[in-house]
Amino acid sequence: MKFINLTRHTEIGANSYYLEIERHRLVLDCGMHPKNTGDDALPLFKAIADRDVEAVLISHAHQDHIGTLPLAMRRFSGARVFMTEATAEIGSVLLHNSVNVMTRQREEIGELSYPLFTHRETDRSSERWRRCPLRQQMSIAGERAPRREKHALAFEFFDAGHVLGSTGIMLRTEGRTVFYTGDVNFDDQTIMEAAVFPEEKIDVLIMECTRGDHPKPEGWTRANEERRFSEALGAALERDACVLIPVFALGKTQEILAMLYKFRRQRLLPEFPIYIGGLSSKFTDIYDRRTHTTRRQMPRLKLMRDVAPYILNDETVRDTPVRGGRVYVLSSGMMIPKTLSNVFARRIIENPIHSIFFVGYANPESPAGLLRDAGIGGEVALDPNKARQQIRCNIEQFQFSAHATRESLIHQAAKISPNKILLVHGDPPAVEWMRDTLSNKLPGSEIIVPTPGAELEL
């Protein structure tokens, strides 16, 4: 068994991993770095250029896990591609949006390699995707795998509780097991239910480390955090402020909309206008269509119908008057330049009446991370092509991450006690904390931080 980390650095970036088991060669996820451009945004596909990849398995449809799938399919033309049905529907929308973004970036930043793929190639690629149900063993030939067959390589998707369609991936062959967590959450969210992962013996665990450098706050509970969030929103609306909540278009938007709906139903907040972006509305439509076909809380809730958000686009976000008593749930969560949240933030950042509420992870080097860390009174350039601005608006941080706490990741690893644990999908401090803690907690397991691009013999 061989493994290559195709992510360019030890980071949360263009996540992709190569796995070779006996004669079988697989790729797990094909992400695009959400902050970088050109080659720096791509996985290290050149590290496996001479290998005949047999299958590509996609854990979920976030940009950093599926964003270069058409490129991988072009490079490995014979590979079969597997994902859940929800991931396929979301992934098609996301990749078409990515073509639009790259086309715009070609003009704005002069990245002549963009777009890396076209709308037509995206359509042709998606026609070849194979949609698989949860908890069904499949062979990498695309057929149902008999459970009694021990020698063929089979995979099985398990609900990861992260976003709609997200999975952990179990691989079985020759009596051995490899499990890739993908992005996982072991706690219930507002819509998403907690992950349901296998508890059988695992030989090799490939585990995400997103929150490895963030301890769970003493006494933190989701109920208390929701109460704190609703009170902060209520106070902002009472002083006639507008509130910007930077979110990821997939997952976090829908979770926040459901939370706002719940606050209204509980009469914790009055009625007020809510705005989201166009891409967020497309993903929200998919959530609404799949209310009764996926594991979720509040299955009767239709967000577009029951919350009825207004839709903003690239033009209207610049022209819409900034009025108090409104909540803007806008992507991107990291406030990448030119996105709705970034453009809107630059309009309100110097006004002490208004507020920006952070509700999840933000890379420390992203505009959202820089803004959050600078705090009130500091200065920040949310767009490198614009002047620095002084932060006068109110800034608050809430913890509604869609990723597992580091404590729950350690607990999960201890429960299954793998022979080897490969730590991926985390910034260096997060990965190092996980390695040190797991080494002490599980002395019988080998804890490995795979060097990007280097072949690891397992």
N, C-alpha and C positions, 0 to 999 in steps of 0.2 A: 504494500500500500504506500502510495506517494501523495504528497500534498504540496501545493504551491499557493502562497498568498499572492493573488494578482492585484490586490489593492496597492497603490504606489507607495504609500507610507503607512506607518502605524497610526491610523486615524479613522475617522468616520468620513469616508470619501466615496470613491468609485468601487464599491464593495463587489468583489468577485473572487472565487476560489476554485482551484483545479484539484481534482481528486482522481487518482488512478488506483483501481482495485483489480488485482489480477490483470486480465486483458482489457478491462473496461476503463474508459476515460470519460470523465464527466466535468462539467462546469456548474458550480452553484452560484447563481445570481450574476448579473452583468450590469453593474451600476455606472452612473455618470456622476462625477463630483459636482455637487450643487453650486460650488463657489468658484471653481477653476474653469478655464476655457482651453480649447485646443487639445493637444496631446496630454496636458496635465490633468484634464478632466476624465481621462480614459483609464480603464484597467490595463495591466501589463500583459496584453494579449500576445505580444511578441515573445514572451517567455515560454509560450506553448505553441509557437507558430508551426513547429514541425510535428505536432501531435494530432492524431486523427480523433477529434472529440466525437463521442457517440451520442451524448445527450446533454441538454442544458435544463437545469431545474431552477425555477424562479420561486423564491419564498413569498414575495409580495410586490406590490406595484409602486412603491416609492421610487423617486428618481434615482436615488443612490443604490438601488438594487436592480432596476430594470432598464435604466436610461440608455444603455448601449446594446440592448438585445438585437436590434437590426444589424448592427456592425458584427456582432458575434455570429449571427446566422449567415452573414455574407462570408465571414472568414472560415467558419466551420459548416460548410453548406450541407453536409450529410447528417448533421446532428438533429435529433428530435428534440422538441421543446415542450416542457410540461409545466403546468401551473393550475391553480384552481380556476373555476369558471368566473368567479368575481374578480380575481386578479387579471384575467384576460380582458374582461370588459373595461376595467379601470385602466389597465396598461395601454390599451389601444388609444383611449382619450389622452392619456399622459404623453405618449410618444408623438401623437399628432401635435399636441401643444408644444412639445420640445422642438419640433421642426420649425414652428412659427418663431419660437424664441431664438433659435440659432440663426434663422434668416435675418431677424432684426439685429442680432449681434454682429453678423457679417458687415452690416452697414454702419453700425454704431462704433464698433471697436476694431474693425478691419481684420477680423479673423477669417482669412480667405479659405480655410478648410471647411467652414460652415456653409450650409447645413451638412452634417456628417451623413445624413440619410434623408430621404424625401417622403412626402405623403404617400406616394405610390408604393415605395419600398415598404413602408410601415404597413400598408394594407396587405401587401403580398406576404409579408412576414407573419402577420396575425392570422392569416388563413391557414398557416402551417402549425399554429399552436395547438397542443392537445390539452383539452380541459379535463381535469381529474377531480373526483370527489374526495372528501376527507375520509380517512380511515379505510381506504381501499388499497390493498397491496397491488402494485403495478410493476410489470417488467419494463426495462428501459427500451424494449421493443414496442411498448405502447399497448400491451395486452394485460389483462388481469393475471396476476401471478398466483399460482397455487401455493397455499401456505405450507404445504408439505415439501415443496421443492426447496432444497437447501443450497443447491449449487449455483442456480441462476441469480443474477443481481436484481433485486427488487427494491422499490422505494414506496414510501407511504407518507402522505401529508397529514399533519396534526395541527389543529387550530392553535394559533400562537397568541390570540387575544390582543394583537397590536393594532391593526386596522382591518377593514373589511377585506376578506380573502387571504389574510396573512397566515403563514404556516411555518411550522418546524418540519424538517424533512428527515425521515428515517431511511437509512440504506441497510439492506441485509444481504449477505452472501457468505457462503462457506461457513455458516454458523457464527459469523461475526457481525457486529452492528456498529454503524457510524450514525451519529445524530447531529444535525445542524440546526441550531435554535432559530436562525434568522433573527429578526427583531421580535422580542417576546415581552408580554406583560402577564404576570401571575396574579394581578389584582383586577377586579371588576372596574370598568370605567362607566361612563354615563350610558353609552350604547353598547360598547363591546363588553363581552363577558371574558373572564379570566381564561388564560391558556389551559388547554387540556393536553398534557404531554405524556408520553409513555413512561412507565416506571420500571420497565424491565432492565436487565443488565445492559449497559452500554460499554463498548470497548473504546471507542473514540468519540469524544464530545467536542464539537466545534461551537463555541459559545460567544455571544455578543457581550460587550463590556461597556456599553454607552455610559451608564451612570456609576461606573466604578470609582470615580473620584468624588462622588456626592453621597455622604452618609444620609440615611433617612433621619429627618429632624426628630429630636426627642419629643415624644407624645403626639407625633403627626398622625392624623387620621383623615381620610378623604372627606368624611362628614364635616369635620371642623374646618377643613380647607375650603369646602364649598360654602360654608357659613361665612367665613372671612371674605371670600370672593363676592358673595352676594351683598354683604355689608359695604364693601368698598365700591361696588357698582352703584348701590343705592345712594351713598354719600356723594359720588361724582354726579349722578343724575340730579340730585337735589340741588347742587350748586350750579346746575345748568351747564355742566361740562360735557364735552364729547369724549368718548373712550375708544382708543385704538387698541385692539387685541391682535398682535401679529400671530399668525397661525400657519401651519402647513395646510395646503388646499385639500389634501387627502387625510382624513382621520381626525385631526385636531379641529378643523372647521365644524365637522358634524358633531363632535363631542361637545364643543362649546355651544352650538345652537341647541342641542338637546338639554344642556344645563340651563340655558336661559329660558327655555320653554318650561322646565321644571320649576325654576324660581318664580315665574309668572303664575303657574298653577298653584303654587304654595302661597301665593300673595306676598312673597318676599320683595317683589319688585313690581312697579307699575308697568303699564304698556308703554313701549318706546320703539322707535324705528331701529331696525337692525339692517346693516349692509354687509354683503359679501361680494367676492369677485366672480367673474364669469366662469373660470375653471373650477372654482369651489362649487358653483351651482351645478355643474355637470356631474361632479363626483357625488354631490348631495342627491341628485336625481337617481343615481345608481344605488345609493344607500336606501332610498325610498322604495325603489322597485324590488329590493331584496329583503324587505322587512320580514317576510314569512318564510324565506328559504335559507336563512343563515341564523347561527346562534347569536342572539342579541337580547338586550334588555329593552323594554318599552316597544314591543313589536308592532303595536298599533300606531305608533308615532310616525307621521309623514312630515318631514322637516319643511319641505317647500310649501306644503299646504298649511301646516299648523303653526309654524313660526313665521312664514311668509316674508322672508328677507327681501330687501331691495338689492338689485344687482348693479355693481359698478364695473367699468372697464378702464382701459388705459387712458381714454380721453376724459370720461366723466369724473374720474378720481382727481383730476387736476382742476376741473371746472366747478364741481359741486361745492356750493357754499358750506363752510365749516360752521355748523350750528350745534348748539348745546342740546343735551337730552337725547343723544344718539350714540349707538354703539357700532363700531366698525370692526368686523371680524375679517381681517384681510390677510391674504398671503403676500409674500412668503414669511414663514416663521422666523427665518434668519434675517429678514429685511434686506435681501440681496438688492443692489442698485437696480432701478427701473421697475421693480415690482410694486404692486399697489400699496403694500404696507410701508415701503420705503418712501414712496412719493408722498403719501398722506402724512407720514411722520414728520417730514421736512416742513409741512405746512403748519403743524401744531407744536413742534418741539420748543419753540421760544415763548409760548403762551402759558402762563402759570395756572390758568383756569383748567386746562385740559389734562387728560391722563393717558398714559400708555401702560397697559397691564401685560406682563409676560406670563405665559401659562405653561411653558415647557422648555425643552432643551434649546440652547443657542450656542453655536460654536463661539468660543471667546474671541476669535479673530473676525467673526462676521459683524456686519453693522449692528445687528441686534445685540450681540455680545459686547461690543464696544460701547453702545449706548447704555446698556444695563450696568456695566461696570463703572462707567464714568459718573453716573448719577447726577442728581440735581446740582447745578452750579458748574458742572464740568463742561467741556467742549468736545464736539465730535463732528466728523465729516461723514455723514451717512452715505454720501456718494463721492468718490474720489475726484470727480470732475466738478464738484460744487464746493462752495466756501464752507469752512467750519462754522458750526452754530453752537450757541450756548444753550445748555439744557435748562429750561425753566419750568417745563411741564412736570406734573406729578408722575413718578415712576414707581410701580409696585410689581413684586414678583410673587407668583403663585405656582404651586407644584401640582400639575396635572399631567405628568409625563405619561406617554404611552409605552415607555420602556420599563422593564422590570427594575426594581431597586437592587442595589448591589447585594443587600442582605438576602433577598429572595433568590438571586442567582447562586449565591454561595450555598443556600439551603438546598436548592435543586441539585447542584453538583454533588453535595454530600449525600443526598438521598439515593442517587444512582451510582455513586463512587466509580467513575470510569477509570480504565487503565491509563488513558491519556486524555488531557484536556488542552485544546488549542484555543487560545484567546485572540479574538478578532473584534473588529467593529468598535474601536474605542481609541480615544486620544491617549498618548503615552502615560500620563499620570493615572488614568483609569485602568489601563492594562496592567501597570506595575502594581497598583494596590490589589487588583484581583490575583495577580501571580503570587504576591507575598502571602496573602490571606489563604489562598487555596493550598499553597505549599505547606503551610502550618496546619491547616484543617485536614488535609488529605495526604499524609506522608506517603501513602501507598500509590498515589497517582503521580504520573509525570506531567508537570505543567509546562506548556510550551507557548512561547510568543513567536509565531513564525515570521522570519525575516522576509519582507516583500521581495518577490521575484526569485527566491532561493528554493530549490527543491528539497523537500524534507522527507526522509525515508522513515515511515512509521512501522 
